[in-house]
Amino acid sequence: MRISDYTRRELASYGVEQLKDLRDEIVAQHKESVIHAQVAEIKSYALYTEIIDTFNEIVSDEYYDAPLMLEYNTWRAMTMLDGGEIRGNFKFDDMGQPLSTASGNMPDIECDYGEYALSVEVTMQSGQRQYEAEGEPVARHYGQLKRKSGKDTYCLFIAPTINAATLAHFYGLNHLPIALYGGKSKIIPLELDQFMKLVENSYNYRTQPAPTDVRGFLDLVLQQGDLAADENDWRLRIQACVDNWLVA
């Protein structure tokens, strides 16, 4: 009754099991409407400052569950950044707030842009542990999404800092045709401040970026990877791509 239009009189004839089923249905509908309203607010850039502040608070270790907040806030940023269908695989509670991180057998965030797909993976891991924990799963999830979508697929890997071994691993995968990952991978590592710069550039852009703008950035970074002398040179080229995206 608290979150629906049902009255006590209307519910009086329901049995206990019927009430349980109805409650579950009402809660699910309420959660969906809350998330839908949240997405509409995010797409208007009304939460831009809050999203940037949240990223800064995550880096400053001000959250009890930083990995969950990183997934949730990155989903909000991706939703605000462009016009695709952005789905976070983390769990929402009944009030539309983040409850738990995505399970280990899927990307953290899946983006459908019509002509192509994008998986987004985030982590708070750093150092050698980052490479050990994320190197194989990120590529596997990328391959899974590519097979599932049947589309040209890209991947963003976002972390506060990108470990040298992680950078080298993805640089190598992007140059090797591996059947398990659907051929040469298209995985782009970004440090969190670089991703925040993309969000800032989109906020200052004359209009909301289109999926073609996002794809242009992804393709340019991959092209720079082909031109780079090694992974360290690619890191510098990625920064240049970030700085110049959507800048007149």
C-alpha positions as semicolon CSV with decimal commas, in nm:
position;residue;x (nm);y (nm);z (nm)
1;M;0,000;0,000;0,000
2;R;0,290;0,235;0,072
3;I;0,436;0,223;-0,281
4;S;0,126;0,140;-0,488
5;D;-0,231;0,257;-0,543
6;Y;-0,390;-0,045;-0,376
7;T;-0,623;0,021;-0,084
8;R;-0,682;-0,201;0,219
9;R;-1,032;-0,280;0,090
10;E;-0,894;-0,399;-0,247
11;L;-0,639;-0,622;-0,075
12;A;-0,877;-0,771;0,182
13;S;-0,976;-1,065;-0,041
14;Y;-0,616;-1,167;-0,125
15;G;-0,461;-1,474;0,036
16;V;-0,113;-1,468;0,189
17;E;0,061;-1,619;-0,116
18;Q;-0,127;-1,384;-0,349
19;L;-0,016;-1,090;-0,136
20;K;0,346;-1,207;-0,149
21;D;0,336;-1,234;-0,529
22;L;0,168;-0,895;-0,560
23;R;0,423;-0,739;-0,325
24;D;0,713;-0,873;-0,532
25;E;0,551;-0,743;-0,852
26;I;0,488;-0,397;-0,702
27;V;0,842;-0,370;-0,561
28;A;0,993;-0,468;-0,898
29;Q;0,779;-0,211;-1,081
30;H;0,867;0,057;-0,827
31;K;1,240;-0,017;-0,858
32;E;1,219;-0,003;-1,238
33;S;1,040;0,333;-1,229
34;V;1,295;0,474;-0,983
35;I;1,586;0,363;-1,203
36;H;1,411;0,500;-1,514
37;A;1,368;0,839;-1,346
38;Q;1,730;0,828;-1,233
39;V;1,849;0,762;-1,589
40;A;1,645;1,055;-1,721
41;E;1,801;1,285;-1,461
42;I;2,151;1,157;-1,538
43;K;2,111;1,205;-1,914
44;S;2,021;1,571;-1,857
45;Y;2,366;1,627;-1,699
46;A;2,189;1,747;-1,383
47;L;2,411;1,514;-1,177
48;Y;2,740;1,603;-1,347
49;T;2,895;1,770;-1,039
50;E;2,775;1,493;-0,808
51;I;2,921;1,223;-1,035
52;I;3,261;1,396;-1,055
53;D;3,261;1,453;-0,678
54;T;3,181;1,085;-0,621
55;F;3,480;0,978;-0,834
56;N;3,705;1,208;-0,628
57;E;3,564;1,064;-0,304
58;I;3,628;0,710;-0,429
59;V;3,992;0,795;-0,501
60;S;4,018;0,957;-0,155
61;D;3,893;0,630;0,002
62;E;3,584;0,792;0,152
63;Y;3,351;0,498;0,080
64;Y;3,317;0,175;0,275
65;D;3,251;-0,023;-0,046
66;A;3,461;0,161;-0,303
67;P;3,444;-0,116;-0,572
68;L;3,063;-0,105;-0,570
69;M;3,055;0,274;-0,582
70;L;3,307;0,274;-0,868
71;E;3,083;0,041;-1,072
72;Y;2,770;0,241;-0,992
73;N;2,925;0,580;-1,058
74;T;3,088;0,464;-1,382
75;W;2,746;0,339;-1,497
76;R;2,606;0,685;-1,419
77;A;2,892;0,852;-1,606
78;M;2,851;0,627;-1,913
79;T;2,477;0,693;-1,909
80;M;2,541;1,067;-1,902
81;L;2,825;1,052;-2,156
82;D;2,636;0,926;-2,458
83;G;2,313;0,806;-2,610
84;G;2,352;0,430;-2,597
85;E;2,159;0,175;-2,393
86;I;2,377;0,139;-2,083
87;R;2,315;-0,156;-1,850
88;G;2,496;-0,200;-1,522
89;N;2,526;-0,563;-1,413
90;F;2,561;-0,472;-1,046
91;K;2,253;-0,525;-0,828
92;F;2,013;-0,246;-0,729
93;D;1,816;-0,249;-0,405
94;D;1,440;-0,184;-0,399
95;M;1,501;0,192;-0,386
96;G;1,725;0,196;-0,695
97;Q;2,051;0,228;-0,500
98;P;2,359;0,006;-0,558
99;L;2,351;-0,312;-0,352
100;S;2,626;-0,545;-0,477
101;T;2,884;-0,561;-0,755
102;A;2,838;-0,754;-1,080
103;S;2,897;-1,127;-1,066
104;G;3,228;-1,262;-1,194
105;N;3,098;-1,411;-1,520
106;M;2,993;-1,092;-1,700
107;P;3,117;-0,738;-1,772
108;D;3,052;-0,477;-1,504
109;I;2,867;-0,261;-1,758
110;E;2,733;-0,344;-2,105
111;C;2,665;-0,070;-2,362
112;D;2,460;-0,121;-2,676
113;Y;2,508;0,150;-2,938
114;G;2,311;-0,013;-3,218
115;E;2,594;-0,071;-3,463
116;Y;2,846;-0,178;-3,200
117;A;2,877;-0,290;-2,838
118;L;3,105;-0,184;-2,555
119;S;3,192;-0,362;-2,233
120;V;3,319;-0,155;-1,942
121;E;3,524;-0,311;-1,663
122;V;3,630;-0,123;-1,351
123;T;3,854;-0,213;-1,061
124;M;4,011;-0,062;-0,752
125;Q;4,300;-0,311;-0,778
126;S;4,648;-0,174;-0,839
127;G;5,001;-0,307;-0,881
128;Q;5,072;-0,664;-0,987
129;R;4,748;-0,777;-0,825
130;Q;4,557;-0,581;-1,089
131;Y;4,713;-0,781;-1,372
132;E;4,663;-1,112;-1,191
133;A;4,299;-1,046;-1,100
134;E;4,178;-0,862;-1,411
135;G;4,391;-0,959;-1,711
136;E;4,213;-1,281;-1,810
137;P;3,854;-1,200;-1,694
138;V;3,841;-0,868;-1,880
139;A;3,940;-1,033;-2,209
140;R;3,702;-1,325;-2,148
141;H;3,407;-1,096;-2,075
142;Y;3,494;-0,896;-2,385
143;G;3,484;-1,213;-2,596
144;Q;3,155;-1,321;-2,438
145;L;2,988;-0,989;-2,517
146;K;3,121;-0,997;-2,873
147;R;2,972;-1,342;-2,929
148;K;2,643;-1,254;-2,757
149;S;2,591;-0,924;-2,938
150;G;2,715;-1,039;-3,278
151;K;2,846;-0,685;-3,326
152;D;3,179;-0,513;-3,351
153;T;3,276;-0,487;-2,984
154;Y;3,509;-0,272;-2,777
155;C;3,611;-0,272;-2,412
156;L;3,708;0,001;-2,167
157;F;3,913;-0,104;-1,866
158;I;3,910;0,168;-1,598
159;A;4,116;0,182;-1,278
160;P;4,259;0,459;-1,059
161;T;4,601;0,360;-1,197
162;I;4,692;0,119;-1,479
163;N;4,967;-0,124;-1,385
164;A;5,249;-0,165;-1,639
165;A;5,184;-0,540;-1,669
166;T;4,813;-0,481;-1,732
167;L;4,892;-0,223;-1,999
168;A;5,137;-0,458;-2,169
169;H;4,887;-0,746;-2,156
170;F;4,607;-0,555;-2,329
171;Y;4,849;-0,399;-2,578
172;G;4,961;-0,749;-2,673
173;L;4,605;-0,891;-2,697
174;N;4,507;-0,608;-2,932
175;H;4,780;-0,722;-3,172
176;L;4,723;-1,098;-3,159
177;P;4,438;-1,282;-3,340
178;I;4,297;-1,509;-3,068
179;A;3,990;-1,719;-3,154
180;L;3,869;-1,730;-2,792
181;Y;3,832;-1,352;-2,792
182;G;3,689;-1,330;-3,144
183;G;4,014;-1,230;-3,314
184;K;4,220;-0,928;-3,221
185;S;4,086;-0,765;-2,906
186;K;3,979;-0,401;-2,882
187;I;4,055;-0,333;-2,515
188;I;4,142;0,020;-2,406
189;P;4,287;0,081;-2,059
190;L;4,206;0,418;-1,902
191;E;4,311;0,563;-1,571
192;L;4,023;0,708;-1,375
193;D;4,137;1,068;-1,418
194;Q;4,145;1,010;-1,797
195;F;3,790;0,879;-1,791
196;M;3,686;1,180;-1,581
197;K;3,844;1,402;-1,847
198;L;3,625;1,237;-2,112
199;V;3,320;1,308;-1,897
200;E;3,433;1,669;-1,854
201;N;3,485;1,710;-2,229
202;S;3,138;1,572;-2,298
203;Y;2,988;1,814;-2,044
204;N;3,154;2,109;-2,217
205;Y;3,061;1,987;-2,567
206;R;2,808;2,188;-2,769
207;T;2,560;1,898;-2,756
208;Q;2,537;1,551;-2,608
209;P;2,791;1,318;-2,773
210;A;2,649;1,061;-3,014
211;P;2,750;0,693;-3,038
212;T;2,958;0,791;-3,343
213;D;3,160;1,032;-3,126
214;V;3,232;0,756;-2,876
215;R;3,327;0,511;-3,149
216;G;3,554;0,769;-3,308
217;F;3,747;0,797;-2,981
218;L;3,772;0,419;-2,940
219;D;3,893;0,367;-3,298
220;L;4,148;0,648;-3,270
221;V;4,299;0,501;-2,953
222;L;4,326;0,160;-3,120
223;Q;4,483;0,313;-3,430
224;Q;4,738;0,485;-3,207
225;G;4,810;0,145;-3,054
226;D;4,898;0,014;-3,401
227;L;5,131;0,309;-3,458
228;A;5,294;0,301;-3,114
229;A;5,647;0,170;-3,074
230;D;5,547;-0,019;-2,757
231;E;5,292;-0,012;-2,475
232;N;5,460;0,284;-2,304
233;D;5,436;0,489;-2,623
234;W;5,070;0,384;-2,646
235;R;5,007;0,513;-2,293
236;L;5,124;0,859;-2,404
237;R;4,915;0,844;-2,719
238;I;4,604;0,746;-2,517
239;Q;4,650;1,059;-2,305
240;A;4,662;1,275;-2,618
241;C;4,342;1,114;-2,748
242;V;4,170;1,182;-2,415
243;D;4,281;1,545;-2,407
244;N;4,160;1,614;-2,761
245;W;3,826;1,427;-2,760
246;L;3,538;1,666;-2,845
247;V;3,771;1,964;-2,818
248;A;3,723;2,213;-3,100
